[in-house]
Amino acid sequence: MTIKRRILIQMKNTLAIAAVAILLAAGVYYSIRNEKHFVDDPKSGSLVKATPVVKSICVTPIQNLSHKPVPMEGIDNELVSQLQKVGFAARKVADGGQCDATTNAEVVDITGRARKTARVDFRLTLASEQVPRMSSSVEGKSGGKGGDPLENSMSEFAVNPESKETAGAAREAIVAALGKTAAQIDAANRKGLPPWQAKEQ
């Protein structure tokens, strides 16, 4: 065998090995790329965890843990109403039926004299999960809209305000907090409800 022929055979073998290596590398590259694309693309297959979209929310009874006397009758309906205002199909748990998510809320603090501030802690849990997707605390104030400035300033100096007025202001503050609760849930839902969005307002 001549040297020339030996060199040609060696070159062919080298080219064949190089070609096989390139094909293997290309195969690995495309398989990794396609696997990543499969995981990232929501339209491809069942392995992708879909972003939850909440359309219906069940409201559990709202508890008063503030140790302040507040008429709580109908407060659950207020949260249902606020959630409906921002576009959810909301109802009380007691009314039956299944929902995409459930809210739990407590009035944890009420402060102020004539003008009240209520703090409400709430959690939103998806029907398919046990850990809340959202946990937050909001504050609402009474007398936030309109009113006679002179009357408001005079009420600050009232020595013994009537209990009905005080209870009404506390309830108004709670309703304002529930409005913020609904707004926070709506904002989180628009972002795909990333887990555990603790936020204070």
N, CA, C and O of each residue as an XYZ file, in Angstrom:
804
protein
N       0.852     -1.180      0.000
C       0.000      0.000      0.000
C       0.897      1.243      0.000
O       1.810      1.378      0.814
N       0.607      2.127     -0.926
C       1.432      3.324     -1.033
C       1.118      4.294      0.084
O       0.060      4.240      0.711
N       2.062      5.174      0.312
C       1.885      6.189      1.370
C       0.705      7.088      1.036
O      -0.061      7.489      1.912
N       0.575      7.397     -0.261
C      -0.525      8.276     -0.690
C      -1.875      7.645     -0.356
O      -2.779      8.293      0.172
N      -1.976      6.356     -0.683
C      -3.249      5.665     -0.423
C      -3.517      5.563      1.081
O      -4.655      5.713      1.525
N      -2.471      5.308      1.855
C      -2.625      5.215      3.311
C      -3.118      6.546      3.886
O      -3.980      6.574      4.765
N      -2.558      7.650      3.374
C      -2.977      8.991      3.840
C      -4.442      9.232      3.485
O      -5.188      9.793      4.287
N      -4.864      8.810      2.279
C      -6.265      8.994      1.861
C      -7.229      8.217      2.766
O      -8.281      8.730      3.147
N      -6.861      6.983      3.103
C      -7.707      6.155      3.982
C      -7.795      6.790      5.377
O      -8.856      6.825      5.999
N      -6.661      7.281      5.839
C      -6.639      7.921      7.163
C      -7.511      9.179      7.174
O      -8.223      9.445      8.142
N      -7.443      9.948      6.084
C      -8.263     11.160      5.983
C      -9.750     10.813      5.943
O     -10.570     11.490      6.563
N     -10.095      9.734      5.195
C     -11.503      9.311      5.131
C     -12.012      8.913      6.510
O     -13.117      9.281      6.909
N     -11.175      8.142      7.245
C     -11.564      7.725      8.604
C     -11.754      8.940      9.514
O     -12.712      9.004     10.285
N     -10.829      9.905      9.416
C     -10.921     11.116     10.237
C     -12.178     11.901      9.904
O     -12.879     12.384     10.793
N     -12.459     12.024      8.591
C     -13.677     12.743      8.167
C     -14.941     12.023      8.647
O     -15.904     12.663      9.071
N     -14.930     10.696      8.577
C     -16.102      9.922      9.033
C     -16.339     10.111     10.525
O     -17.475     10.287     10.964
N     -15.252     10.073     11.308
C     -15.374     10.276     12.760
C     -15.875     11.691     13.053
O     -16.728     11.893     13.918
N     -15.328     12.672     12.315
C     -15.753     14.073     12.511
C     -17.225     14.249     12.164
O     -17.953     14.958     12.859
N     -17.660     13.603     11.088
C     -19.065     13.704     10.670
C     -19.997     13.104     11.719
O     -21.043     13.676     12.026
N     -19.617     11.953     12.264
C     -20.428     11.302     13.312
C     -20.494     12.199     14.552
O     -21.554     12.344     15.159
N     -19.356     12.800     14.925
C     -19.319     13.688     16.101
C     -20.214     14.903     15.890
O     -20.924     15.313     16.808
N     -20.189     15.487     14.684
C     -21.036     16.650     14.379
C     -22.506     16.270     14.446
O     -23.320     17.015     14.993
N     -22.852     15.099     13.884
C     -24.253     14.652     13.922
C     -24.732     14.424     15.360
O     -25.850     14.795     15.719
N     -23.869     13.809     16.173
C     -24.229     13.589     17.580
C     -24.425     14.911     18.310
O     -25.389     15.077     19.058
N     -23.509     15.847     18.092
C     -23.611     17.158     18.739
C     -24.882     17.877     18.315
O     -25.567     18.481     19.140
N     -25.194     17.809     17.027
C     -26.416     18.460     16.520
C     -27.660     17.820     17.130
O     -28.612     18.508     17.497
N     -27.635     16.487     17.231
C     -28.778     15.782     17.823
C     -29.001     16.169     19.275
O     -30.138     16.398     19.687
N     -27.928     16.246     20.056
C     -28.026     16.646     21.469
C     -28.536     18.077     21.574
O     -29.401     18.368     22.400
N     -28.010     18.969     20.747
C     -28.412     20.388     20.769
C     -29.908     20.527     20.504
O     -30.614     21.216     21.240
N     -30.389     19.865     19.440
C     -31.800     19.996     19.090
C     -32.716     19.336     20.107
O     -33.819     19.825     20.351
N     -32.282     18.240     20.702
C     -33.128     17.589     21.712
C     -33.257     18.460     22.955
O     -34.335     18.547     23.542
N     -32.155     19.112     23.365
C     -32.217     20.020     24.529
C     -33.078     21.225     24.208
O     -33.896     21.656     25.021
N     -32.887     21.763     23.012
C     -33.659     22.949     22.616
C     -35.150     22.644     22.567
O     -35.965     23.422     23.065
N     -35.505     21.516     21.969
C     -36.914     21.134     21.863
C     -37.517     20.821     23.217
O     -38.684     21.129     23.460
N     -36.732     20.205     24.114
C     -37.230     19.897     25.461
C     -37.516     21.181     26.215
O     -38.539     21.290     26.891
N     -36.612     22.165     26.107
C     -36.814     23.450     26.788
C     -38.027     24.165     26.221
O     -38.834     24.730     26.959
N     -38.144     24.133     24.897
C     -39.281     24.771     24.241
C     -40.590     24.122     24.682
O     -41.593     24.806     24.889
N     -40.570     22.797     24.824
C     -41.752     22.051     25.253
C     -42.189     22.464     26.647
O     -43.384     22.599     26.909
N     -41.236     22.666     27.542
C     -41.561     23.026     28.928
C     -42.048     24.464     29.002
O     -42.964     24.778     29.762
N     -41.422     25.354     28.197
C     -41.760     26.779     28.289
C     -43.042     27.141     27.553
O     -43.699     28.122     27.900
N     -43.400     26.363     26.547
C     -44.537     26.713     25.716
C     -45.829     26.186     26.312
O     -46.019     24.974     26.411
N     -46.732     27.100     26.717
C     -47.984     26.652     27.346
C     -48.860     25.824     26.421
O     -49.721     25.081     26.894
N     -48.656     25.938     25.084
C     -49.523     25.228     24.150
C     -49.071     23.786     23.933
O     -49.795     22.990     23.336
N     -47.871     23.449     24.418
C     -47.348     22.123     24.102
C     -47.465     21.158     25.275
O     -46.717     21.242     26.249
N     -48.405     20.257     25.160
C     -48.462     19.122     26.077
C     -48.973     19.394     27.469
O     -49.272     20.529     27.841
N     -49.067     18.305     28.238
C     -49.649     18.365     29.571
C     -48.618     18.529     30.671
O     -48.984     18.679     31.836
N     -47.316     18.504     30.324
C     -46.304     18.651     31.362
C     -46.237     20.076     31.887
O     -45.754     20.313     32.995
N     -46.720     21.023     31.094
C     -46.663     22.428     31.487
C     -47.761     22.705     32.498
O     -48.916     22.334     32.290
N     -47.396     23.359     33.593
C     -48.387     23.725     34.599
C     -49.041     25.030     34.170
O     -48.382     26.067     34.100
N     -50.316     24.980     33.887
C     -51.009     26.154     33.367
C     -51.111     27.248     34.430
O     -51.228     26.975     35.625
N     -51.062     28.486     33.958
C     -51.245     29.620     34.852
C     -52.696     29.631     35.315
O     -53.604     29.609     34.483
N     -52.934     29.664     36.627
C     -54.323     29.620     37.090
C     -55.061     30.913     36.772
O     -54.529     32.009     36.945
N     -56.269     30.767     36.316
C     -57.127     31.930     36.088
C     -58.370     31.725     36.935
O     -59.117     30.765     36.748
N     -58.579     32.635     37.862
C     -59.714     32.526     38.780
C     -60.875     33.346     38.233
O     -60.750     34.547     37.993
N     -62.004     32.673     38.040
C     -63.208     33.375     37.582
C     -64.270     33.429     38.670
O     -65.058     34.372     38.739
N     -64.282     32.397     39.525
C     -65.284     32.352     40.595
C     -64.605     32.216     41.952
O     -63.631     31.478     42.104
N     -65.135     32.941     42.938
C     -64.553     32.936     44.285
C     -65.656     32.716     45.312
O     -66.688     33.388     45.293
N     -65.416     31.756     46.215
C     -66.330     31.522     47.331
C     -65.808     32.271     48.555
O     -64.618     32.208     48.866
N     -66.679     32.961     49.231
C     -66.316     33.780     50.397
C     -66.747     33.052     51.673
O     -67.927     32.763     51.870
N     -65.772     32.763     52.529
C     -66.088     32.147     53.826
C     -66.511     33.236     54.811
O     -66.213     34.408     54.585
N     -67.196     32.879     55.894
C     -67.618     33.891     56.871
C     -66.432     34.695     57.411
O     -65.411     34.129     57.803
N     -66.581     36.005     57.424
C     -65.522     36.906     57.899
C     -65.656     37.066     59.407
O     -66.719     37.425     59.912
N     -64.567     36.798     60.119
C     -64.595     36.860     61.580
C     -64.116     38.224     62.083
O     -63.293     38.886     61.450
N     -64.648     38.619     63.225
C     -64.188     39.837     63.895
C     -63.247     39.437     65.028
O     -63.691     38.990     66.086
N     -61.943     39.602     64.796
C     -60.939     39.275     65.811
C     -60.362     40.543     66.438
O     -59.327     40.498     67.103
N     -61.030     41.658     66.224
C     -60.503     42.952     66.694
C     -60.815     43.224     68.165
O     -60.261     44.153     68.752
N     -61.695     42.424     68.760
C     -62.169     42.635     70.139
C     -62.909     43.962     70.285
O     -63.008     44.502     71.387
N     -63.430     44.490     69.172
C     -64.250     45.708     69.192
C     -65.653     45.332     68.736
O     -65.815     44.525     67.822
N     -66.676     45.918     69.376
C     -68.053     45.586     68.973
C     -68.390     46.195     67.608
O     -68.481     47.414     67.463
N     -68.570     45.333     66.626
C     -68.911     45.777     65.271
C     -70.034     44.889     64.745
O     -69.949     43.666     64.851
N     -71.082     45.483     64.181
C     -72.137     44.645     63.597
C     -71.608     43.946     62.342
O     -71.380     44.587     61.316
N     -71.417     42.628     62.433
C     -70.817     41.868     61.335
C     -71.854     41.261     60.389
O     -71.498     40.649     59.382
N     -73.113     41.429     60.709
C     -74.156     40.849     59.861
C     -74.079     41.447     58.448
O     -74.088     42.666     58.277
N     -74.005     40.586     57.466
C     -73.970     41.040     56.076
C     -72.591     41.440     55.569
O     -72.456     41.824     54.407
N     -71.561     41.359     56.416
C     -70.211     41.732     55.993
C     -69.716     40.793     54.880
O     -69.036     41.230     53.952
N     -70.061     39.508     54.982
C     -69.691     38.552     53.928
C     -70.263     38.999     52.580
O     -69.597     38.917     51.548
N     -71.520     39.476     52.613
C     -72.163     39.948     51.383
C     -71.418     41.152     50.802
O     -71.372     41.332     49.585
N     -70.833     41.978     51.682
C     -70.070     43.141     51.219
C     -68.853     42.702     50.409
O     -68.554     43.290     49.369
N     -68.145     41.663     50.883
C     -66.987     41.169     50.138
C     -67.433     40.534     48.819
O     -66.789     40.718     47.786
N     -68.529     39.794     48.861
C     -69.076     39.217     47.630
C     -69.351     40.331     46.623
O     -69.001     40.214     45.449
N     -69.977     41.405     47.085
C     -70.312     42.533     46.221
C     -69.061     43.199     45.645
O     -69.018     43.530     44.460
N     -68.041     43.395     46.490
C     -66.799     44.030     46.026
C     -66.096     43.156     44.986
O     -65.562     43.668     44.003
N     -66.096     41.843     45.202
C     -65.483     40.933     44.230
C     -66.247     40.931     42.909
O     -65.648     40.851     41.836
N     -67.566     41.019     42.995
C     -68.379     41.080     41.776
C     -68.113     42.376     41.009
O     -68.137     42.386     39.778
N     -67.860     43.466     41.732
C     -67.588     44.753     41.076
C     -66.343     44.701     40.202
O     -66.280     45.358     39.163
N     -65.340     43.909     40.627
C     -64.102     43.828     39.831
C     -64.149     42.678     38.815
O     -63.160     42.410     38.133
N     -65.299     42.001     38.716
C     -65.492     41.043     37.629
C     -65.510     39.574     37.978
O     -65.587     38.735     37.081
N     -65.441     39.229     39.272
C     -65.484     37.809     39.651
C     -66.925     37.348     39.832
O     -67.797     38.138     40.192
N     -67.167     36.066     39.580
C     -68.436     35.443     39.947
C     -68.255     35.001     41.399
O     -67.704     33.933     41.664
N     -68.716     35.820     42.325
C     -68.485     35.557     43.750
C     -69.784     35.194     44.449
O     -70.862     35.667     44.089
N     -69.651     34.338     45.466
C     -70.808     33.971     46.292
C     -70.298     33.467     47.635
O     -69.117     33.152     47.784
N     -71.190     33.394     48.600
C     -70.818     32.879     49.914
C     -70.714     31.359     49.860
O     -71.441     30.703     49.114
N     -69.805     30.811     50.658
C     -69.630     29.355     50.737
C     -70.948     28.693     51.119
O     -71.278     27.612     50.630
N     -71.696     29.353     51.998
C     -72.963     28.797     52.482
C     -73.981     28.603     51.358
O     -74.908     27.803     51.485
N     -73.803     29.344     50.249
C     -74.752     29.242     49.136
C     -74.518     28.000     48.282
O     -75.302     27.711     47.379
N     -73.430     27.256     48.565
C     -73.145     26.006     47.867
C     -72.499     26.213     46.508
O     -72.341     27.337     46.032
N     -72.134     25.096     45.902
C     -71.478     25.142     44.597
C     -69.966     25.214     44.732
O     -69.438     25.529     45.799
N     -69.276     24.918     43.633
C     -67.820     24.948     43.630
C     -67.312     26.236     43.010
O     -67.949     26.823     42.135
N     -66.144     26.663     43.487
C     -65.510     27.876     42.971
C     -64.064     27.567     42.611
O     -63.501     26.568     43.059
N     -63.471     28.436     41.799
C     -62.057     28.292     41.438
C     -61.150     28.557     42.639
O     -60.053     28.006     42.737
N     -61.624     29.412     43.554
C     -60.807     29.779     44.721
C     -61.724     30.150     45.876
O     -62.919     30.385     45.697
N     -61.128     30.198     47.076
C     -61.865     30.543     48.297
C     -61.094     31.624     49.049
O     -59.865     31.590     49.109
N     -61.824     32.584     49.623
C     -61.182     33.601     50.460
C     -61.507     33.334     51.925
O     -62.614     32.920     52.269
N     -60.520     33.580     52.773
C     -60.700     33.595     54.229
C     -60.238     34.967     54.692
O     -59.153     35.413     54.320
N     -61.041     35.633     55.493
C     -60.666     36.979     55.945
C     -61.079     37.196     57.393
O     -62.056     36.625     57.878
N     -60.300     38.044     58.072
C     -60.611     38.413     59.457
C     -60.392     39.905     59.630
O     -59.436     40.471     59.100
N     -61.288     40.534     60.375
C     -61.071     41.915     60.821
C     -60.172     41.801     62.051
O     -60.604     41.303     63.090
N     -58.934     42.257     61.941
C     -57.981     42.038     63.029
C     -57.762     43.275     63.901
O     -57.250     43.161     65.014
N     -58.146     44.462     63.404
C     -57.925     45.657     64.216
C     -58.832     46.783     63.743
O     -59.050     46.970     62.546
N     -59.353     47.523     64.707
C     -60.125     48.738     64.416
C     -59.621     49.824     65.343
O     -59.625     49.659     66.563
N     -59.184     50.939     64.766
C     -58.643     52.036     65.563
C     -59.324     53.338     65.172
O     -60.031     53.414     64.167
N     -59.095     54.364     65.992
C     -59.644     55.690     65.713
C     -60.855     56.007     66.558
O     -61.495     55.128     67.135
N     -61.150     57.313     66.612
C     -62.334     57.747     67.368
C     -63.504     57.965     66.426
O     -64.274     57.042     66.161
N     -63.640     59.205     65.911
C     -64.760     59.461     65.007
C     -64.513     58.808     63.652
O     -65.404     58.179     63.082
N     -63.301     58.964     63.149
C     -62.955     58.310     61.881
C     -62.210     57.023     62.195
O     -61.182     57.034     62.871
N     -62.741     55.920     61.696
C     -62.196     54.600     62.024
C     -61.272     54.077     60.919
O     -61.436     54.387     59.739
N     -60.303     53.277     61.346
C     -59.438     52.542     60.422
C     -59.569     51.066     60.756
O     -59.386     50.661     61.904
N     -59.885     50.269     59.752
C     -60.033     48.818     59.950
C     -58.939     48.103     59.172
O     -58.661     48.432     58.018
N     -58.320     47.118     59.822
C     -57.322     46.294     59.137
C     -57.893     44.890     58.965
O     -58.359     44.268     59.920
N     -57.847     44.412     57.733
C     -58.374     43.092     57.388
C     -57.231     42.243     56.826
O     -56.529     42.658     55.904
N     -57.057     41.052     57.396
C     -56.109     40.081     56.847
C     -56.911     39.080     56.017
O     -57.979     38.627     56.429
N     -56.377     38.744     54.840
C     -57.103     37.772     54.017
C     -56.134     36.850     53.283
O     -54.960     37.162     53.083
N     -56.685     35.691     52.887
C     -55.941     34.719     52.108
C     -56.831     34.233     50.963
O     -58.050     34.128     51.100
N     -56.191     33.941     49.841
C     -56.906     33.376     48.695
C     -56.276     32.018     48.389
O     -55.073     31.924     48.146
N     -57.096     30.975     48.404
C     -56.607     29.610     48.159
C     -57.320     29.031     46.951
O     -58.549     29.062     46.872
N     -56.546     28.500     46.005
C     -57.139     27.865     44.827
C     -57.800     26.548     45.233
O     -57.367     25.889     46.178
N     -58.840     26.181     44.516
C     -59.583     24.959     44.841
C     -58.711     23.721     44.749
O     -58.936     22.750     45.471
N     -57.714     23.742     43.866
C     -56.864     22.565     43.651
C     -55.636     22.540     44.572
O     -54.818     21.625     44.482
N     -55.503     23.533     45.453
C     -54.322     23.636     46.309
C     -54.717     23.773     47.772
O     -55.856     24.114     48.089
N     -53.758     23.503     48.666
C     -54.019     23.662     50.100
C     -53.331     24.898     50.661
O     -53.823     25.519     51.603
N     -52.186     25.252     50.077
C     -51.448     26.437     50.535
C     -52.019     27.664     49.842
O     -52.229     27.635     48.629
N     -52.281     28.756     50.588
C     -52.825     29.965     49.953
C     -51.919     30.498     48.850
O     -50.696     30.509     48.989
N     -52.527     30.936     47.760
C     -51.785     31.566     46.680
C     -51.496     33.024     47.016
O     -50.591     33.636     46.448
N     -52.267     33.568     47.936
C     -52.145     34.983     48.251
C     -52.461     35.183     49.721
O     -53.411     34.602     50.246
N     -51.663     36.005     50.383
C     -51.904     36.347     51.782
C     -51.534     37.805     51.940
O     -50.421     38.209     51.604
N     -52.463     38.598     52.451
C     -52.197     40.035     52.508
C     -52.986     40.696     53.628
O     -53.877     40.100     54.233
N     -52.627     41.947     53.878
C     -53.292     42.749     54.897
C     -53.626     44.104     54.285
O     -52.771     44.736     53.664
N     -54.858     44.545     54.458
C     -55.282     45.831     53.893
C     -55.936     46.686     54.969
O     -56.459     46.178     55.961
N     -55.894     47.981     54.751
C     -56.546     48.916     55.681
C     -57.564     49.754     54.936
O     -57.344     50.180     53.802
N     -58.683     49.980     55.603
C     -59.709     50.853     55.060
C     -60.098     51.880     56.101
O     -60.061     51.612     57.302
N     -60.477     53.073     55.624
C     -60.848     54.150     56.542
C     -62.285     54.579     56.297
O     -62.778     54.538     55.170
N     -62.938     54.985     57.357
C     -64.293     55.515     57.215
C     -64.208     56.984     56.819
O     -63.172     57.629     56.986
N     -65.316     57.502     56.290
C     -65.359     58.927     55.934
C     -64.415     59.299     54.824
O     -63.927     60.428     54.763
N     -64.155     58.353     53.945
C     -63.204     58.625     52.868
C     -63.757     59.500     51.778
O     -62.979     60.125     51.057
N     -65.075     59.578     51.617
C     -65.672     60.358     50.528
C     -66.619     61.408     51.096
O     -67.451     61.124     51.958
N     -66.469     62.626     50.588
C     -67.417     63.703     50.864
C     -67.556     64.032     52.326
O     -66.602     63.926     53.096
N     -68.765     64.435     52.707
C     -69.032     64.808     54.091
C     -68.782     66.290     54.317
O     -68.028     66.919     53.574
N     -69.408     66.841     55.332
C     -69.251     68.243     55.693
C     -67.978     68.403     56.520
O     -67.878     67.818     57.598
N     -66.980     69.198     56.031
C     -65.724     69.349     56.772
C     -65.931     69.886     58.186
O     -65.247     69.461     59.117
N     -66.892     70.837     58.356
C     -67.149     71.410     59.678
C     -67.706     70.337     60.608
O     -67.309     70.222     61.768
N     -68.634     69.558     60.066
C     -69.232     68.480     60.867
C     -68.173     67.448     61.259
O     -68.158     66.958     62.387
N     -67.277     67.123     60.301
C     -66.216     66.147     60.585
C     -65.270     66.658     61.656
O     -64.859     65.908     62.541
N     -64.921     67.959     61.572
C     -63.984     68.502     62.553
C     -64.636     68.591     63.930
O     -63.968     68.393     64.944
N     -65.939     68.888     63.974
C     -66.645     68.966     65.250
C     -66.742     67.584     65.898
O     -66.682     67.458     67.121
N     -66.892     66.542     65.059
C     -67.070     65.205     65.613
C     -65.794     64.718     66.307
O     -65.850     63.843     67.171
N     -64.642     65.288     65.926
C     -63.393     64.898     66.575
C     -63.379     65.312     68.053
O     -62.683     64.713     68.872
N     -64.180     66.370     68.379
C     -64.191     66.899     69.752
C     -65.337     66.344     70.582
O     -65.514     66.725     71.739
N     -66.119     65.439     69.989
C     -67.228     64.863     70.737
C     -66.681     64.019     71.878
O     -65.838     63.147     71.671
N     -67.168     64.287     73.083
C     -66.664     63.574     74.248
C     -67.177     62.145     74.266
O     -66.407     61.210     74.482
N     -68.470     61.971     74.042
C     -69.076     60.640     74.038
C     -69.874     60.449     72.746
O     -71.092     60.627     72.750
N     -69.210     60.090     71.641
C     -69.960     59.880     70.407
C     -70.925     58.722     70.571
O     -70.655     57.771     71.305
N     -72.048     58.810     69.884
C     -73.061     57.758     70.000
C     -72.506     56.440     69.476
O     -71.761     56.412     68.496
N     -72.874     55.359     70.133
C     -72.347     54.050     69.755
C     -72.778     53.657     68.348
O     -72.040     52.968     67.643
N     -73.983     54.096     67.929
C     -74.456     53.776     66.576
C     -73.538     54.400     65.531
O     -73.188     53.760     64.540
N     -73.150     55.661     65.761
C     -72.262     56.350     64.823
C     -70.901     55.669     64.779
O     -70.312     55.500     63.711
N     -70.403     55.275     65.966
C     -69.102     54.605     66.039
C     -69.141     53.272     65.307
O     -68.229     52.951     64.545
N     -70.207     52.488     65.539
C     -70.353     51.195     64.872
C     -70.486     51.384     63.369
O     -69.947     50.593     62.595
N     -71.202     52.427     62.945
C     -71.363     52.712     61.517
C     -70.038     53.069     60.862
O     -69.757     52.650     59.739
N     -69.218     53.852     61.579
C     -67.910     54.230     61.052
C     -67.000     53.018     60.949
O     -66.241     52.888     59.988
N     -67.072     52.127     61.938
C     -66.254     50.915     61.918
C     -66.649     50.023     60.744
O     -65.797     49.467     60.051
N     -67.938     49.902     60.540
C     -68.416     49.076     59.411
C     -68.004     49.695     58.077
O     -67.616     48.986     57.149
N     -68.089     51.005     57.991
C     -67.681     51.703     56.766
C     -66.190     51.460     56.478
O     -65.794     51.261     55.330
N     -65.382     51.480     57.532
C     -63.945     51.230     57.376
C     -63.688     49.786     56.912
O     -62.807     49.544     56.088
N     -64.461     48.835     57.445
C     -64.310     47.432     57.038
C     -64.671     47.271     55.569
O     -63.962     46.592     54.825
N     -65.773     47.894     55.145
C     -66.199     47.804     53.744
C     -65.127     48.397     52.828
O     -64.857     47.857     51.756
N     -64.512     49.515     53.255
C     -63.428     50.123     52.468
C     -62.247     49.153     52.346
O     -61.638     49.047     51.282
N     -61.926     48.448     53.436
C     -60.838     47.462     53.412
C     -61.190     46.295     52.493
O     -60.324     45.773     51.791
N     -62.448     45.889     52.497
C     -62.873     44.783     51.632
C     -62.796     45.177     50.156
O     -62.529     44.339     49.295
N     -63.031     46.457     49.874
C     -62.874     46.958     48.505
C     -61.424     46.825     48.044
O     -61.159     46.454     46.901
N     -60.484     47.135     48.949
C     -59.055     46.988     48.626
C     -58.674     45.514     48.490
O     -57.827     45.150     47.674
N     -59.313     44.681     49.300
C     -59.074     43.242     49.206
C     -59.432     42.739     47.810
O     -58.651     42.030     47.176
N     -60.621     43.115     47.340
C     -61.073     42.692     46.004
C     -60.128     43.216     44.928
O     -59.812     42.500     43.978
N     -59.674     44.464     45.070
C     -58.764     45.055     44.085
C     -57.430     44.318     44.045
O     -56.866     44.104     42.972
N     -56.922     43.927     45.225
C     -55.648     43.185     45.276
C     -55.788     41.810     44.631
O     -54.904     41.375     43.892
N     -56.893     41.130     44.908
C     -57.112     39.806     44.323
C     -57.208     39.920     42.801
O     -56.650     39.098     42.074
N     -57.917     40.941     42.326
C     -58.057     41.161     40.886
C     -56.694     41.427     40.243
O     -56.388     40.871     39.188
N     -55.873     42.278     40.876
C     -54.551     42.611     40.335
C     -53.656     41.368     40.288
O     -52.936     41.150     39.313
N     -53.707     40.562     41.345
C     -52.893     39.338     41.383
C     -53.364     38.341     40.330
O     -52.549     37.665     39.702
N     -54.665     38.250     40.141
C     -55.223     37.325     39.157
C     -54.793     37.702     37.742
O     -54.536     36.833     36.908
N     -54.719     39.003     37.483
C     -54.285     39.479     36.154
C     -52.822     39.137     35.890
O     -52.407     39.029     34.736
N     -52.044     38.966     36.950
C     -50.621     38.615     36.809
C     -50.398     37.104     36.845
O     -49.256     36.644     36.839
N     -51.481     36.333     36.884
C     -51.348     34.878     36.889
C     -51.218     34.271     38.265
O     -50.832     33.109     38.395
N     -51.533     35.036     39.298
C     -51.494     34.566     40.680
C     -50.192     33.848     41.036
O     -50.218     32.662     41.363
N     -49.062     34.540     40.978
C     -47.826     33.904     41.460
C     -47.980     33.584     42.937
O     -48.639     34.337     43.654
N     -47.391     32.485     43.421
C     -47.609     32.070     44.813
C     -47.190     33.120     45.826
O     -46.171     33.793     45.667
N     -47.976     33.242     46.844
C     -47.715     34.013     48.055
C     -47.288     35.442     47.797
O     -46.103     35.774     47.845
N     -48.279     36.289     47.521
C     -48.002     37.707     47.330
C     -48.379     38.465     48.587
O     -49.502     38.952     48.713
N     -47.457     38.565     49.503
C     -47.721     39.305     50.734
C     -47.489     40.777     50.469
O     -46.416     41.178     50.020
N     -48.493     41.571     50.749
C     -48.400     42.993     50.422
C     -49.258     43.785     51.375
O     -50.349     43.340     51.733
N     -48.801     44.936     51.793
C     -49.582     45.806     52.681
C     -49.999     47.043     51.941
O     -49.245     47.571     51.122
N     -51.200     47.512     52.222
C     -51.650     48.790     51.675
C     -52.011     49.703     52.807
O     -52.419     50.841     52.576
